[in-house]
Amino acid sequence: MIAELICAFIALYAAVRIIAEKNTLRKLNFLNILNFAIAGLLALLIPHPLGILLAVAYFVGGTLESNAIASTIAKRKEKPDD
């Protein structure tokens, strides 16, 4: 019960920071934290072995999404504006 509450608090904090943060690159850090917290909640709240697979799939998908966004932003910063 305490682990679920801690994960929920971390997810809520990360969500608030994502909304409040102006810098897009800093938002990505909190997006990764949010993905960790949600994956943890999924693993803790679904008492079935497939719950762990669901948590892993969610985490991997969220990480790939964050990396793709960061890569796109980095490429945009390398190119001069036309």
Secondary structure, DSSP 4 states (H G I P E B T S, - for coil): -HHHHHHHHHHHHHHHHHHH---HHHHHHHHHHHHHHHHHHHHHH--SHHHHHHHHHHHHHHHHHHHHHHHHHHHHHHSPP-
